[in-house]
């Protein structure tokens, strides 16, 4: 956005120089061109600002989702251990289900870690 601001200032400066001259036709054209170019740069700034806001929202959404998924996996583990304690599932089933949760957690940790880089 700083680059767009610099471009707009340069265009305004050039317009001032061209408007100070004797050639009124050139000054009129310069005014039209400057307005068009400045509008394009302002549009670019707006678009970049919107894209930045969308990226920030996506990062926030992903962060909250990761946090909730980890909480859900912790709850699953606790529930499975309780089921085993109540003899509702056996050790083999417990270990298999815990392993699946571990793999999901590892994948989520890897994905979340890559996003931070």
N, C-alpha and C positions, 0 to 999 in steps of 0.2 A: 504494500500500500504506500510505502514511503516513495517508491519509484514512481508511482502514478502521481503522487503529490508533486514530486520534482518535475515531472513532465508538464503538469498543469502550470506550475510556476514559470517554466521555460516558455511555454506557449504564451502566457500572459505577458512576459517580458518582451518576447518577439513582437507581439501585437502592439505593445506600447511603442516599440521602435518603429514599426511600420506605419503606425498611425501618426507619428510625429513628422513624417515626410510630407512632401508637397503633392504627391500622387494620391488624390482622393479616391480614384477608382481602385488602386492597389490597397488602400487602407480599408475600403468597404469590403473587398474580397477577403482581406486578412481577417476582418471581424467575423465574417461568415465561417471561414475555415477554422478560426480559433474556437468559435462556439461549438462547431461540429466535433473538433478534436477533443476539446475539454469535456463535452458530453460523453464521448467514447471512453475517456479515462475515468470519468466519474462512474459510468456504468461498470467498468472493469473493477473499480474499487468496491462497489456495491456487491457485485457478483463474488469477488474474493472474500468479502466479509461474510456473505451468506454461506459460502462453502466452508469457511473456517468455523462458523457457528454449527453447521451440520456435522463437521468432523468432531467438534467438542461434544456435541450431543451423542454421537455414536460411541465415543470413548466412554462417556459417562454411563450410557446404557449398558455397554459391555461390562464395565466394571461392576455395576450393580448386579448384572446377571451372573457373573462369575462368583461374586460374594454369596448370592442366593443358592447357586448350585453347590458350592462347598458346604453351606449350612444343610442343604438337603442330603448330601452324602453323609455328613456326620450323623444326621437323624436316622438314615438308613442303617448305618453301622450299629447304632445303639439299639434300634428295633430288632435287628438280626441277632445281636447278642442276647437280648431278652427272650427272643423266640427259642434260642438254643438253651438258655437257662431254664425255660419252662418245658424243655424236651419236645417242643413242637417241630423242630428241625434237628437233623443230626450234624455231626462235625463236618462231614464231607460237604453237605449242602451249605453250611455256614461258611466254610473255607472257600467254596466255589463262588458264592455270592459276594463275599468280602473281596475276593480277588477281582471280580468284575468292577466293583466300586473303586478299588485301588487303581485299576487300569483307566477308568473314566477320570479319576482324580488326576492321574499323571498326565493324561492327554490335555485336560483342562489347564493344569499348571503350566505345561509346555506352551499351549496356545496363549495363555495370559502373559507368560514371560516374554514371548516373542513380540507381543504388542507393545511392551514397555520399552523395547530397544529402539 
